[in-house]
Amino acid sequence: MELITAGIKNGALELPNEVLTWLKPDDRLMFYIEGDTLILKKVNPLRLSELADRISTDVEIPLQEIVDEVHRYREEKRHALEFPSA
């Protein structure tokens, strides 16, 4: 692991060129903050096709189970819209 320092100028984090060349234009970044520690992590979500390849097709889910889950999800979303958390 290489230690690289960065600075803040006018309220913006300035990354060194070696970090900028490592990043791609569509990369997503995640920040972990704990106490006085900040860790920057590159996160590239899987494409849907990559995720589908990981799913086992050995088990068939009954249609009614899918329908019930969709109804539960919609009810949760409806409830969240009616009673947003503070």
HELIX and SHEET records of a PDB file:
HELIX    1   1 ASN A   17  TRP A   22  1                                   6    
HELIX    2   2 LEU A   48  ARG A   54  1                                   7    
HELIX    3   3 LEU A   63  GLU A   82  1                                  20    
SHEET    1   A 2 GLY A   7  LYS A   9  0                                        
SHEET    2   A 2 ALA A  12  GLU A  14 -1                                        
SHEET    1   B 2 ARG A  28  GLU A  34  0                                        
SHEET    2   B 2 THR A  37  VAL A  43 -1                                        
END                                                                             
